[in-house]
Every structure is written in structure tokens, then in C-alpha cells.
Amino acid sequence: MCLPDFPRNSRGVYRRQRTWPPFTDALGDDLNVADRLQAPSLTTVRRAELCQLVEQLDGLRLRQSRIVDVVGDPGTGKSRLLSAFRRETQRRGTTTVSGCCSEAEQGIPLHAFGPLLDGHLFDGVIGEAGLCHTEIMPTSTRDSAADPTMTHQPDGTSGERSRYSAYTAVRYHIGRRVPASGMVLYLDDFHWADPCSAEFVDYLMRWPLDVPLLVVIARRPRQSSAPLRNSLSEGIANGSATQLQLGPLSLEQSAEVLGVERTDWRVERLHRVGGGNPLYLQALWDSAGNTDLGSLCAETDPTSVDGATGVSLPLSEINTLPADDWSVTAATVLLGDNADRSSIARVSGLHPLRVSAAINRLSRRDLLRPMAGGAGVRLRHPALRTLLYPHINQEWRTRAHRVTARVLAERGAPPQDLATHLEFAIDQGDPGGAEVLVRGAREVAYSNPAKAARWLKRALPHLHRPPAAGPGPVGGPEATGTPVMEVSTLLARVLGMSGQLAESRRLSHAVLLVLPHSEAALQASNAAFCALMDCQLGHYTEARAMLKARSDNPRPIPFAEAVDVRVAELFIHLLSGRRDLGAPDPLPKPSATESGDALSMAGAHAVRALRAVLLERPLAALRALDEGAAAFDGLSDATLRRRPEYLVLLAATELQADHHPEAKRHFERAAGILRASGQRHLLPMALAGLASACARAGTPRELREAVNGTRAAAWQIGSKPLGAAADALEEAYGRLAEHDHWADAIHTPEDTAAVPPPMAFPWRADRVIRAVGLPGGAALSERQLTLAFTKPWGGSELPLLPKPSRPAYIEMLLNAVVISGGDKRTGVCWTSPLEGGLRRLLESSGLAYTTAVRAHVLRAQGGFTAAASLYRVAAELFGVAGLHQDQRRMVVLAESCRARENPALPRSNAVPEVEPPQETDTDHEALRSLTAREREVAQLAGVGLRTKEIAERLNLSPRTVSVHLTHIYQKTQVRSRTELVRMMARVERAVGVRDAEPSG
């Protein structure tokens, strides 16, 4: 390539040119390289690297020039880091000069250092040295069209001597320009630097200036020339240069780039897909609409964001590509991991030699990279497939999809890879292509239901006419072939899973109307899923009627479909509140083959556990929950995404049973599975349950994220009942969720009374909150508080509330009554039935609530010292149970009682450290050695009852109770009632510690 013909003056010296980009110094306009970024913020999250640059700035007082090499892949934030460092240098009053190299100016010698010389490069410096423009260019550069990847060897001619004479002159002028206070020169995109500028950097490292000059260059490693890489490596080795490698961002930095909290579920997924590259992170976030990234993060092809033309990706590299290079890039985008020279030639329509030349050019630009261990090529980052796809010409893309499908079919690609391209290229009346789309949809139905729905909609018109009962893609009632029914049923399922509940419901109803009774299994599966959609849309009567109509079919159904039906019935109960649990044993006995279906067996455990909780069979519920948790923990996420409703049902059962930590863990896993697979239909239920669990066993930040996620997910699927429940959850927990820690949310006893009661049914929170209201300390009378807490659950016995949740309600009611100044006798009235059923409290949380109730009674009666002691015991028990919010309430109440008893003592609201309970053989044997009567005495003594009160409860004499206590202390080797309570909490789950469960 010939050098540009610059105009000369009468003496043959090049005229002054200003071809480089505008530059600034400390007194110039506020223009810098960061202004080229499309992102709205000019801050950097790379504070560690910025601190290292500031340290280099502090080293300028040594009065010697230094070079800092900032190296990183495209999009890693080099320009943004330089911009932040430039602002810091300007703040310190240091002179700054900025420059930027470009590909078009690689033929201009020493162009990168033009800004530092104030525009006098040609006539002011080279001219004074008596040199001509072409004389200072390396010979290899003049002969090789300025290829920056070529290694330039010294030619040993007069050109080399002239070039180094020019470097000496430039070095002299730079030394004169640098002020005594120091100067920083920023050179961005230095991988596009001309060979002379790269060689001059090597010259400065070998002959540093005795002036306070800091040269900061930013470049891409793969696009830098070999001489530049070699010289910088030598400079770093001998200490004349420093290198900063910009690697992937951390998860915390990725969250800061996206403007969300670190705990947001989208951060980790986008961080993984974007590889920690801030440019790709922001671009992927924008392309997905900032809402649901589950489908995008699960993608292996770029077509799911077709039309996302607002992606904030700098396209300067793409816009300047020649036609052949862009065609090869577009073909690589479509081919993905199957791209090689032969397939790219077929898809792009170019001759193989032209493809090879284009691949070489794109490799030098670092747009394409060779695959390890093969002849294939790939884009430099997988995210580029998603970001570049919308910019491909649509007409060219349609033809290329058809050719790509043929290429992949010849190579034996799986149906889902073929369907990705046939979706856009299927011909009218092509049953073969339709079958491929159906097979591909089956493969991705549970990993990407939105894509499966698109494929099935494209395939269905090319198959036999589907049935036509009702709206949707159905045809005539005479077309009732089983394959069409299966496709229609699968389409209804994936439509629902992708969040299109109304359309899924319409199609399911249409299919059920024409589905023959002989297809009992297909009928049951479709009815169960349709009932799930109906109840989430608030159509509870229709959902029950649909399941009843299916039960009228006399044909037996397999065990897996029977589990689906029973799960749907229980979901209707959870959402509607109707206590209609059907037959005593609703599930048939599985056959030997069906017993090997681990997923169906896990679902059966969840069904049995929830029925046991609702029927108040605590030991049966505990056994079923333990078996169910073990079964689900043994299943992979890939297996559970086929029936995530089973896991949601298990977590809901744990919520009913007051097992909040376990419920939180399983709701979190269910929400993660739903998001990762792009399934939206159950996400509001999972997040609402997670919010209720986090209100007890989580943090306010987790609570806030769950509540916000519930609202967004509910309105995305068009569920008004769940949307109203989400609004009620926000109303109930809004004040608590404003903080990051419970210590910031709960300070005073009045704060403890304003905490809402546990949400055993968060999916009906709007009805519960509307009936309960939010007790606000003295704002309500004792009678009003009692009615507010008991009215939604059928009266003072709380018959409609699951029994494990009753202690929490009673405890919070009594606390509110005491704070509002209610009758001191109320506590005795409420604690008597609670302690009478203490043997049925299966968890340490129940014992903790009972202890707290007794403390409330003592506080109401003026026994502040004893109440404070019991509050501390309750706080420790809540900590053992993992209920952090209740633990905080007990600590605040304990300190309040201590302050009432002795105001001179300093207050301490610190939460005590609680170690996980360690069950020991000694504890087991000690409690096992107690008689039934001694266990009753131990339990009542542990909640603070005096000897006389225990005697009255058990109809014993005080002397007999004292004898029992003496035996208890001797057998358990404890010295106080508090130690006895702690030991009992450690072995609360032990088998055989409690009496057998009463029948019924």
C-alpha cells in the first residue's frame, strides 16, 4: 500500500498536518477517550487497577519517565479505566495529554505521539533533523503495506540511522514539553499504533527521560504487533515498564456494572454468559430487556433475541469490514461451533480461497479465533453470536439458515440444532421439516419452553389438521390423530411454562374436549397442567371441575400422571384456601417399574407430606418431609425442571410445617431452576413462598428481592391473584425490607409488635393481610388485636391455620397485646392450651415460641428479670432453628426488660452467637432414660413454669414435681432449667424422644 501523498511546501518539507484525533491537556476541553463509550456512566469498577495507576503517578517525583502497559481483551474497560485515571490526575493538577490510535493512521510515522508534540511532528521535528517522511519508516513496513503483525528487523541502512535520529529528536522535544510538576500521556488503542510509534516506545524504555513523564498505553493483546509485544515484555522484565492485566470482573463488580445488588439472581448468570466482560454484560442486559434473562442465559444459538437492535455494542469494527469479511462473520454467527472453512464457504456463498483470506484478516482483527485442536474457527466471545445476529440482513439470513440446516443435517447434528435454522427456513407443506421441529421442541421443552413454543407453532400447520374446539392453532374435530394430540398437548404445556398462561389454558381446554377416553394418561397429564394454569389465573372452580371430569374416566392412569393430578389438587388448595383433600390415600401403589421413577416418587413424598400437615399428623408429616427432602436433594436440576411444581409443593409444605430454613433453601432452588430454564409459570409462587421464608429465616435484603421478584413475575404471566398477593406482601413487609439487616429494622419493643405474623399461605396474602391488618402497638386495643389475628383463621383456636404455625401467631398476638397494655390475664389464657399440646411441637422453633410466650406473660406481670432471662433463652433457640428475625425480636425484648428492671445498666442489642446444635449420644441416652412423666415435667419446666404451676397443670403435688425435677437433673447432668431447654433443643428431632403420635 502506498503512503498518502501529503502536500509539501516550497522547500520539499511536509506541511503541518492535524490528522490525528483532537487531544487535550489540563487546560483544554474536557474530551477524553471515555466519551466514545456508549455506556451512561464514566466511572470504573476496577478500583484495584486504578490504585495501581495512582501509585505509578506518585512515582513521578523520582523524575524519570515510566511506561505503563494496560492490556485487556475488547470490552474489558481499558478506556474507562484510563478516563477515571485521567480525572484523578487532573484533580491533582498534573498536566494530561490524551491520544488515540486508529487503523486508518497506521501509515503515518510516530502518529501516536503527535499530540504530545503539539502538532509539529512533520515540519517542527523531522524537518529540523533534515529528514524526509519516508526516510524514517522501516523498510519492511514500506514493502509490506504496513502490516502491524509483521516482525520488523533493523535493515542496517541509512533509513535505520535516520529513523533513530528522528527518535532522538522526538525524545528531546518531549523532554522540553514535560513540566517540572509532571505529565501523563494517555495512548488508547495502541494496538493500532504505527510501527514507528511502537518502536519509539521501545526506545523510551531503553533510554528513559530524566523528566517526570508517565506514558500509559492501552491495547489489545492479540492485535498488538509482535515487535510491540516483545519490547514491552523486555521492558517489564528489566523494570522500565509496568503491566496491568485486565481480567474478568468479579461478581461484585459485575453487579455494580449492571446497577443491581450482588444477590440479584441475574448477576451470576450474566457473569457466566458474558465471561465477566463489562461490555458484554451491559450488552446482554440491554438485549434481554432488563427483565427475564433465563432464556438468554440458557441459549446455545443467537436467534432468541432476534430484533434486539438496541444492543449497546460498539459496531465500529463491524461497520468497517469489507463485504467478504462481514459475510464470513455472519456465517460464523449462524454456524456457531460447527464453523470451519468448508461450511463457511457453503453458507456465505464465497469461494474457499476468499473465505481463507477473510478468516486470516478477521483473525488479525481478533474477531475470529481458531478452535483448539481442530480446523474450525469461532468468534472471540460466545456472546457476540447473540449481539451480532440482529445486525445480519434478514433476506441473506433466511437463505443462510436454509443452507446451514442442510450442512448440519449432513453432519448428523441433533434435531434441536437443525430446528434452530428450520424455524426460519421451513417450506410450506414440508412435513419432514415439521417433524424435525417437533423433535427439537421435545428436546428443549423443559430447558427453553419459549423456543419450543415457537418451533411447535411453526410445525403444527405443516402436520395433519389439529382439532378445532375453541380458539388457538386447532382445526377440525375429525382430525384426532394421536401424534397431533401429543403435539398440541406439548404446545399447551410449553406455552404455559413460558408464561403464556391464558393461551395455554385455551389450547388445553380445546384439546381436552376432543381427546378420547382411551388416552387416559395424556388426558390426566393435560388436565393436571391446565388446572395449574387455571388456579394461578384465579379460576379455581374451573380447575376443580376439570380434575373431577378426568376422574370420571374409568380407565386407570399410570403412577406418574396420578402424582401430577394430586399435585394439581393441592395447588388449588394452597391458592384458594378450600380444605378439600379428597380420599384418605389418594395415590395408587406404584408398580415395580414405576417405583424406579425417582422424580414421581419424590413428588409422591411431597403430596403425602402436605396432606399430613393439613390433617394435623405431625409425625407422619415429619417423616414424609425428611424422605421428600432426601429424595429431592438426590435429584439433579436437569431432572427437576421437568416437574418443578413438585419441589415448590415440598417447600410450601415446609412453610406450613414451620420449617422456614428448609423452605427457604428449597424455594431458592426452585426459583433458580425456573429462571435457568426460562419457565415462568410457577415463578411467582416460588418467590412468594421464598419471601415468606426469608421474613423468618433470611435477611431483609433477601426479603426485598423476593417480594420485588414476586410482583414482576406475577404480572409477567398475567396472574391477578398472585399479583395482588405480591402487593400485599410488599405492604406487609415493606418497612422491614427497606433495611439490609434485622438490627437496622427492629430497635424497640414497638418494632417487634409491628412485625407481621408468619405467612403460611403467602399466595393468599392479600386476603390474610386484609383480614389481619398490621398491628401497630398501641394503635389497636386488646380486643381488636385478638380479632385481627384470629378472625382469618376461624377463631381463637385457629382451626384453619396449620398447627405448626399456631405458636408463632399466638406468640406475636400476645406480644402485641402486652405492648398495647392489655389484660395481664390474657397471657395465662393463651399459654395454657399451647403448653398442653407441647408434646406435639416437633421442632425447636415451636419450643422457642412457647418460651417466648411464657416470657411475654412474665413481662405483663412485671417479672422483668425472669422475662429477660427467658427472652435470651428464646433468642438462642430461634438461632438454633435458623429464625433470624425472631431471634432479633427476642434480643430487643430482653434488653427492654433488663432496662425496665435496672435503667442504669448499659443496653446491648447484640445478637448472641449461636453454634449449630450438635446431637450427642449422651444427650440421646439422657432423654431416653426419662420416663413419660419426667419428660412432661421437663418440658413445662423448660418454658419457665414454677414448681407449683407444673403441679397444677399435671394434677400432682409440688413435692412430687420436685422429686421428678431432682431425677431429671441427675439423669441429664444439667444444673438449671435453661441448660435443660438447650439440651432438649439439640435432640428435638431424635427418634424415640417423644411419645407415639395419637391416631387421627
N, C-alpha and C positions, 0 to 999 in steps of 0.2 A: 504494500500500500504506500503510495507516495505521500510525502508530508504536505500539509496545506501550504499554499503559496501565499505567504504573508507579504503585505506591501512593504517596500523599502523606501528609505529616504534617498537623497541625492548622493550620500556617502556610502550607500550599499548596506546600511545598518537597518535592521528591522525597526519599524516604528513601534511606538509604545502600544501594547495591546492590553485589553482588560477582558480576556476570555474566560477567566476563572470565575466562580460564583462570588457574589458580594461577600465581603468579610467585614468584621468589626473589631474594634479594640474596646478598651474600657470606656472610652468616651463616645463610641459610636452608637448606632441604633441597636435596640435590643433584638437582634436577629441571631439565631443560632440554629444548629443542626436539628435540635429537638422540634423546631417549628415544622419540620417536614413530616412529623408523625401525625397520624390521623386520630390517635387516642386523645381524649379530652384532657387528661391530666399530664403535667410536666414533671411530676415527682418520680422518684425511683424507689423501688423496693430493695435494691441492692445496697443496703447501708454498710455492710461489711466491706464491700469493694470500694464504696465511696470513702470510707475511713482510711483505707489503704492509699487512695489517691491523695487524701488530705495529708497523710504522713509524708508522701513524696513532696507535697507543697511546702511542708515545714522544713524539708531538707534543702530548700533553695538558699538558706543562709550560709551554706558551705561554699557558695559562689562557684559552682561547677555545673555545667549542663548535664541533664539526665534525660533518658528516654524511657517512657512507659508504654508498653505494648498491651493494649486491651483487645483480646481476641475472643471471638464467640461466633456461633452459627447465626444465620439470619434470624432476626426477631428476638434475640436474647436480651436486648436492651442496651446495646453499646451506645447508641446515640443518646438515649435517655440518661444514661449514666454520665456521659460527657456533659450533657446540658446541666445536670444537677451539680457537677463539679465546677462547671464554669460559673454558675451563680454563686457558689461558695468562694471562688477566687475573686469575683467582683465584690462580694461583700467585704473581703479582706483588703480591698483596694489594690490588688495585684493586676497589672496590665494583662489583658487576654486578647488573643488573636485566634480566629476560627477560620477553618478552611475545609473544603470537602472535595474529594476526588470523584471523577466520573469516567465511565468507559470511553466516552467520546473524546476525551482530552488526553488519552494515553500517549499520543504522538507529540505532545508539547513537552520539551525537556524542562525538568525542575519546576513543573507547573504547580505541584503541591505546595511548594514553598513561596509561591508568588505573593500571597497575602502578607507574609512576614516582611517581604522586601518592598511592600507598598507599591507594587505595580511596576517597578523599574527593572524587571527581570532581564529583558532583552537589550534595551538601549542603555540602561544605567549600570548594569553589572557586566554582562557578557561583552557589551560593546567596549567598555573601558578596558577589559582584558584583551581587546583586539581579536576577539573570536567571532566566528560565524555560527549561526543557529545549527547548521548541520554538522559542524565540526565536533560538537560536544555530545552527539548521540553515539551510543555504542554501535560498532559495525554490525553486530549480529542483529541489532534492532532495525537498522536501516534495511537489512536484507531479509528480515523475516516478518515484515508487516506488523512490527511491534507486538508480537505475541508475548503476553506477560508471563506465560508459563515456561518460556524457554530460558535455559540457563545461559547467561551471557559471560563468556570468557574474555579476559583482557586481551586485546589484539596486539599490544606492544607497539603500536604505530603512533604517529603524531596525533591521531584522533584521541587516543587514550591520554596522552600528555595534555592535550587541550582540555579534555574533559576534567581532569584533576586540577588543572589551572583554574577552570571555572568554579570548581568546588571550593578551592581556596579563596577565590574572590567572594563567593556567596557566603562562606563562613565568616569572612572579615566583615561584610556588611551586616550580617546577622548580629555579630558581636557588638557592632556600633549601635544597633537598634535597641538592644535589650537595656532597659533602665536599671539603675542600681537597686531599686526595690524588687526587681524580679519580673519575669514574664512567663506566661503559659501559652503554648501554641497547641491548638487542637486540630488534628487532621483526621476527619472521619472518612470512612470507606476507603482506607488506604490500600486495600487490595486492588483498587483501580489505579493506583499511582503509576506514573510513567517510570520506565527503568532508571532514568537518571535520578528521580526523587528517591527511589528505593536504594540506589547506590549511594546517594548522599547521606541517607540515614546511617548506612554502614560507615561512611567517612566520619560522621559525627561521633559514632560510638568509639572509633579508633582514635580520633583526635577531638576530645571534648573541649568545649569552650570554657574559658575561665570567667563565665558570667552566670548569673542566676537564671538559667533558662530551663524550663521543663517542657519537653515535647511529648505530647500524649497522642498516640496514633490508635485508631480503632480499625479493625479489619476482620475479614472472614478467613478462617484458616485454609479452607480448601480452594479458595480462589486467589490466594496470595501466590506470587511467583516464587519459584524455587530459590533464586538469589536472596529475596527478601526473607524468606523463612530461615535460610541458612545463616544469614548475617545476624538476624535477631537472636537465633539460638546461640551463636558465638558471643554476642553481647551480653546475653543473660548469664552465660557460663562465666564470663570474666568480670561480671558485676557492673558493667557500664549501662545495662538496661534492666528493667523490671517488667515482668509479665503478669497480667491479671487474666485468668481464665474464667469466662462467664459460663458456668454450667447451668443445669436446670434449676428452676426455682424450687424452694421448699413449699410444703403445703400451706404454711402460714403466709408466705409471700404470694402464692397463687390466690389465696383468699383476699389479700389486700389489693391485688391487681383487679379482681372482679368486683371489689367493693362489697363483699359479703363476709359473714363470720366464718371462722375456721371450721366450726362444727357443721356448717351447711353441707348437706349430703352431696351437692353438685360439685363442690370443690375437689374432692378426691377423685371423682370420675373424670372431670375435665382435666385435672392434673395428669391423670394417667393417659388420656387420649392425646392431649397436647404435649406430652413429654416434658412438662414444666417450662415450656417456651411461652413467654408472656404474650407475644404476638399471636400465636395460635390459640392460646387460651381466650384472649379477648375476641378473636375472630369466630371461634366456635361458639362462644357465648352469644354473640350477636346473631349468628346464623340460626341458632336454636330458639331465638325469641325470648331468651332470659327466663324461660318458664320450665319446660319439661325437657331435660337433656337425656332422659333414659334411653330413648330410641337412638339418639345421635351417638351416645357413648357405646351402644351395642352394635354399631354399624360396621360392616366389612366392605360396603360399597358406598359410593357417594350420592346415590340417587334420592335419598330421603329428604334432602334439603334442596331439591330442585326448585329453583325460583328464588332462592335466598340471595338476591342480587345486592342486598345492602351490607354484605360482609365487609368489615373494615380491614381488608387485606391490601397492603400497598401493591399495586399491579404494575409498577414501573418496569420491572424485569419482563413481565409478560407482554406488555404493550410494545416493547421494542424488539420482540423476537421476530425473525424472518418467518415467512409463511411455512416453510418446511419444518422449522423448529417448533412452531406452535402446533402443527398437525401431529408431530411426533409426541409432543407433550400431552395433547388431548387424547391420543390413542393410549398412552400410558395411563392416563387417568381412568379410562374405561377398562383397560385390561387388568390393572392392579398387579397382583403378584404373578400373573401369567404373562407379563410383558417381556418379550425378547425381540430381537431384530426381525425375525421372520413374521411373528404375529403383529408387530407394529407396522410392518410393511403392508400386510393384508388389510389391517383396519384403516390405516391412513391413506392407502392407495398410492404410496410413493414407491419408487424403485429402491431395492435394498441398498444400493450404494448411496443414494441420497439419504436414506434412513441412517446409515452408519455415520455419514458426515454430520448429520443433525445431532445424533447421540453424542458424538465427540464434542461438538460445540456446547451442547447442553450440560455435558459433564464438566467442561471447563467453567461454566457458569454456576455449577453446583445445583442445578435444578434436577438433574438425574444423577443417580449413583449406581454403580454396579452391585448386583446381588452377590453375597458371599457364596463361594463355591458353585457358581453357575454362570451361564451366559446371559442371564436376564438382567434387566435394569428396573429401577424403582425411583419414585420421587424421593427427594431428600427427606421428606417427612410425611407419614401417612395422612396427617390432617390436611395436606394440600389437595388430596383427592376430593374431599368434601368441599373445600373452599374454591377450587378451580372449576368444578363441574358446572355450576350455573353460568359460567362465562363462555362455555362452548356453544357455538352456533347450533341452534335447535335442529335445523334441517340436516346439517352434517352429522349431528349426534344421532338422529334416528337411523340413518343409513349405517353409521358405525356400530350402533347397538346390534343391528341385524347381523353384520359381519362378525362381530365379537361373539355372538351366540353360536354361529357356525364354527368358529375357531375353537371355542371351548367345548362344544359338543364332540368335535373330532378328537379332542384330548381326553374325553371321558370325565368332564367336570361334573360335580354333583348338581342335582336339579335346582337347588337354591341359587347357585351361581348362574345357571342358564336363565332362570326366571328373572333375575335382576335385569337382564337385557331384553328378554322376550316381552316383558311388560310394556316396553316402548316400541316394540317392533313386530308384534304378533299380527299376522294377516287375518283378514276376515274369513271365517269358516275354516280355521286351522285347528282341528281337534287335537292334533299331535302337540302343538304349542300350548293348547289349553291344558292338556294332561300334565305337561311339564310345569306349568304354573301351579296346578293343584298340588303336585308332589312337592314343589318348592314351598308352597304355603304350609303344608303339613310339617315340613322341617323347621320352619321359623315361627310357627303359630304361637309358641309359648316363650320365644325369645324376642320376637318383634311382631306383635299382633297387628300393628298398623300396616306394616308392609304386607303381611299375609292377607289382610283385608283387601288391599289394592290388587294383589295378584288374583284373588278369587273373584273379585268383581270383573276383572278383565277376562277371566277364563269362563265364567258362567254363561255369557251369551254364546260362546262357541261350543258348549256342550248341548245335550238334549234340553228341550224346554223345561225349566223347573216349574213347580206348582204355582198357582196364581191365587191363593186365598189370602187376600189382603195386600197392602202396599209392599213395595220392595222389589228386588230382582227375581220375581217369580212369574211363571207363565200360566199354563192351563192345568186343571185338575187331573186330566188324563195322564200327564207325564209324572208318574210317581216312581220312577226307577230308583233303586237303592243308591247307586253312585251319586245321582243328583241330590238325593236327600242327605247323604253324608256331606256333600259339598256345601249344601245350604245350611246344615247344622253347624258345620265348622265355620262358615262365614258368620253366622249369628254369634258364635262364641267369640271369634276374634274381633268382631265389631264391638261387642260388649267389653272385652278386655282392653281394647284401645281407647275406651272412654265414650263410645257412641252408644250409650245405653238405650236411648229411645229407638234408634234404628234397629239395634239388636233385638229389642223386645218385639217390635213389629214383625220382624222376619221370623223370630221363634214362634210367635203365635200362628203365623201363616203356615209354617212347616208342621206344627203340631196338629193343625186342622186336617191335613191330608196324610199324615203319617199313619200307616196301617198298624193295627194292634200287634201284628206279628213281629214288628220291630220294637219289642218291649224295651230292650237295653237302650237303643237310640232314643226312644221316646222318653225314658226316665232321665237320661243324661240331659236332653234338651229341656225338659220340664224343670229340672233342678236348677240349671243355669238361668233359665228365663225367670224363675221365681226369685233368684238373687237379684236380677235386674229390676224386677217389679218392686221388691221391698225397698230397694235403695231409692227408687223413684217415688215411694210413698204409696204404692198400690198393694197394700197388704191383703185386702180381700181377694183381689185377682190372683195373687201369689198362692194363697191357701187353696183357692178353687182349682188352680192348675195342678197343684200337687195331689189334691183329692181326686181329680179326674184321672190322673195317672194311676192312682191306687185302685181305681175301678177296673183296671186291666187285670184279668185273672192270671195272665202269664207271669211266671216268676222272672225276676231280674237278677243279674249277677251281683255279687257282693259289692264290687266297686261302685256300681250305679246305685245300690241301696244306700251306701255311705253318702253319696252325693245328695240323695233325696233327704236323708236325715239331717245332713248339714244345712241344707236349704231351709228345712223346717225350724231349726234352731236359730238361724239368722233372722227369720221372720219374728221369732220370739224376742231376740235381742233388740230389734229395731222397732217393733210395735208394742212390746210390753205385755202381750197376751200370754198368759200362762197355760198353754195348751201343749203338753208334752207327748201326747199320744199314748201308744201302748207301753206297758211296763218294760218290755225288751224289744226295741224297735228294729234291731239289726239281726238279720239271719246269720246262721252259723256258716262261716266260710268253709269252702272245700279245701282239700289239701293243696291244690294248685293256687287257689285264691289266697291262702294263708301266706304264700310266698310273695304277695304283693305288699311290700313294706309301706308304700305310700297309703294304700287303702287301710291297712292295719293301724297306721298312725292316726288317720282320720277317725277310725272307729274309737280309739282311745280318747280323742278329743270329744266325740259325741257322748260317750259314757261319762266322762268327767263332768261335763256341763250339766247333764241330766242329774248326776248325783248331787251336785251343788244346789241345783234348783229344788231337788226333792229333799234337801237337808239331810244328806247321808255323808257326813264329813269324812269318815274313814275310807269309804268307797271312793269318794272324790279324791282324797289324798293319794290313794293307790293308783287310780286312773291318771291323775296328773303326773305322778312320778313316772309311770310307764309311758305316758304320752311324751313327756319331755325327753326321756331317754330315746324314744323312737324317732322323734323329730331331730334331735341332735345327731343321730346317726345317718340322717339323710342329707344329701348334698343340695345346694341351692338349685342346681340344674334339675333335680328331681322335684323339688318343692314348687318350682314355678309352674308345674303342670296343674297343681291344685293348691294355690296359696291360701285359699279360703280355709283349708284345714288348719294351717298354722295360725291364722287370725282367730279361728274359733278356740284353739288351745289358749292363746294369750287372753282372749276375752274371758275364758273360764278362770284363768289365774287371777284376773282382775276381780271377778265375782268372789273368788275364794280369799281375797285379801293378800295374795302373793304378789305384791307390787314389783319387787325387783325382778322376779322371773317373768312377770307380764311385760315389763319394760324391755327385757332382753329379747323376748320373742316378738313383740311388736316392732322393735327396731329391725330385727332380721326380716320380718315380713315386709316392712316398708322398703328395706334395701332390695329384696328380691323383686318386688313390684316395680320399683323405679328402674332397676338394672335391666329388666326385661320389657320395659315400656308398657306394663299393664297398669291401667288407671282405675279399673272398676272397683277395686277393694281398697285403694289407697286412702280415701277419706276415712274409712272405718279403722284402718290400721293406725293412722295418725291421730284420730280422736282417742282411740284406746291408749296410744303412746302418751298423749297429753295428760290423760288421767293418771297413768302410771308415773309420769315424771313429776306430777304435782305432789307425789308422796316419796318416790324413790329416786328422783332425778334432781336437776338443778333448775333454777328459774330460767336460765338461758335455753336449756333443752325444752322446757315447758313452752317458752315463747315460740321457738322454732316449730314445735309440733302443732301448736294452735294456729299459727300462720299457715303452715302447710296444709292443715285440715281445711281451712276456708278455701284456699286456692284450689285444692284437689276436688272439693265438693262442687264448686261452681264450674270447674272444667268438665265434669261429667254430667252436669245439669241436674244434680240431686238437691232439690229444695229442702227436704227434711234434714239431710246431713249438713247443708249449708246453714240452716237455722241452728242446728246443734253447734256448729263451729262458732257462730256468732254468740251463742250462749256461753260457750267455753271461754271465749275472749272476754265476755262481760264478767264471768265468774273469776277468771284468773288474771285479768288484765293488770291489776295493781301489783300482784306478785311477780308477773312476768316482766315487769319493767326493769328488774334488777338482774344482776348476774349471780348473786349468792343469796342464800336464805338469810344470812346475817344482815344483809342490807334491806331485806324485805320485812323482817319481823324483829321489832325492837321492844315493844311494850306488850303488857297483857292484853290491851285492847286490840293490838295487831293479831294476837293469837285467836281472838274471838271472831275476827273478820275473815279468817281463812275459811273458804267454802268446804263443805263436807266432802268425803271421797265420792268420786263419780263411778259407781259400779256399772252404770249404763250411760257412758258419755255420748252414745249415739242418740239418746233421748234427753240430752242436757237441756234443751230449750224448755221441755215440759217440766223437768225437775227443778230447774232454776226458777221458772215462772211460779211454781208452787211453793218452793222453799224460800225464795228470796235470799238476800245476802245479809245475815245477821251482823249488825254493826254495833256491838257492845250495848251501851245504854239506850240506843235508839229504839229498841223493842223491849216490851215488858216480858216477864217470865212466861205468861200465858201465850203471848204472841210468838215467842221463840219456840216454845214447845209445839205449838200448832204448825209453825213454819217447818220444823224438822220432821214432824211425824205425819202431817197430812198427806204428802205424796206417797207414803208407804203404808197406808191403811190404818193408822192409829198408833197408840203408844207402844204396842208390841212389835211394830214394824214388820207385819207379816209379809208384805210384798217385797221387802228388801232381803237379799241373800244373807243368811245367818252370819257368815264370816265378816260381813261389812257392818253388822249392827253395833259391835263395840265401839267402832270409830264414830258412828253417828251419836251414840249415847254420850261418849266422852266429850265430843265437841259441843253437844247441846248443853251438857252440864257446865262446861267451862263458860259458855256464853251466858247461862243463867246466873252463875256466880258473879261474873263480871258485871252483869246488869243489876246486881243487888237483889236477886231472887230469894225465895224462902230457903233457909238452911236445911229444912227437912227434905227438900227435893232430892238432894244427893242420896239420902238413905233410900228413898222410894225407887230411884233409878238403879242403884247399885245392887239391891237385893236380888232381882231376877237375873242380873248379869252374873253375879258370883254363884248363884245357884246352878247355872249351866257352865261353870268354869271347866268342868271335865271335858267338855266338847270343843273347847278352844284349842285347835290343833297347832297353832303357830305361836312363836314368841311375840309376834305383833299383837295377838289377842291378849296375852298376858301383860304386855306393855300398856295397852289401852285400859285394861282393868286396873292396873297400878295407877295410871293417870286419873281414872275416875275416883279412886279412893283418895288421891291427893287433892282433887277438887273438893271433895266432901270435907276433908280436914281443913282446907283453906277457908271454906264457907263457915266452918265452926270456930275459926280463929286459931287453929293449931298450925301456925305458920312454920314453926321449926320442923315439926313432923311432916308437913306437906312438902317443904323444900327437900327433905331427905327422900321422900317418895318420888318427887319430880326428877331428882337426879337418877334414881333407880330406873324410872320410866325412860329417861333420856338414854341411858345405857342400853336398855332393852330395845328401844327404837333403833339405836345404832347397830345393834346385833342383827335386827331384822332388815336393815338397809333402808329405813324410812327416815330420810334426812330432814325433811320438812317438819315432821312430828318431833324429831329429836331437837330441832331448834326451838320449837314451841315450848317443850318441857324445860329447856335450859333457861329461857326467858322467864317462865313462870317460877322456876326455882329461885332465881335471883330476885324476882319481885317479892316472893315470900320472905326470903332472907333479909331483904331491905326493910320490909314491914316489921320484922321482929327486932332487928338491930340496924337502924338507919346509919349508924356511924361506920359500919363495915363497908369497904370498897366493893363496888359491884363488878362482877365478872361474867359476861355473857359468852365466854368462850365455850365452844362445843367440846366435850371431853373426847379424848382419843379412845376409839373402840377397836379392839382387835377382833378378828373373826372368831366365832365360837369354836373351840376345839373339843370335840367329843372324846372322852377318855373311857377306858374300860372301868376305871374306878367310879366315875360318875354313873355309868350304867348299872354297875353292881349295887351301888349305894341306893339308888332309887328303886331298883328292882327288889331290894331287900325290904322296902317299906310295905306295910300292909295297906289294904284299900283305905281303911280309916285314917291311917297316918298320912297317906297321900292327900286326902281331903283336908286334913288339918294343915299340912304343909302348904297347900295351895292358898288357903284362906289366910294363913299367917304371912305368906309372901306378899299379899296385897295390902298389908298394914292393919289387919283386924287385930284387936286386942284379944287376950285370952277369954275374957267374959263374953265378948261378941261372938267369938268362934263357938263357944259353948252354947249360946242361944241359937245359933244357926243349926248346929248339928244335934241339938237336944241332948247335950252332955253336961256333966258337971264341970266347973272350972278346974277342979283337981284332976279330973280325967284328962282334960285338954293339956294341962301342964305335964302330966306323965307322958302323953303322946309326944309333946314337943321335946322332952328330955330324950326319949328314944330316937326321935328324928335327928337331933343334933349328934347323938352318939353314933348312929349308923352312917350318917353322911359326913361326919367330921367337919361340920361348919360351926361357926361361933355366933352367928347372928341371922336374923331373918333375911337381911339383904343378901348375904352370901348364899343363902338357900335359894332365893329367887334367881340369882345369877347361875347357879349350878343347874337348876331346872331348865333355864333357857337354853343351856348348852346341849341338852339332850332331849329337847322338846319333840324332835322327830323320831326318837328311838322307838323301835318296835317293842311292844310289851309294857311300856311305861304306863299306858293308860288302860282303863278298863275297856272291855269289849263294847262296841257300838250297839246301842239299843236298836232293836228291829223296828222297821217302819220309818 
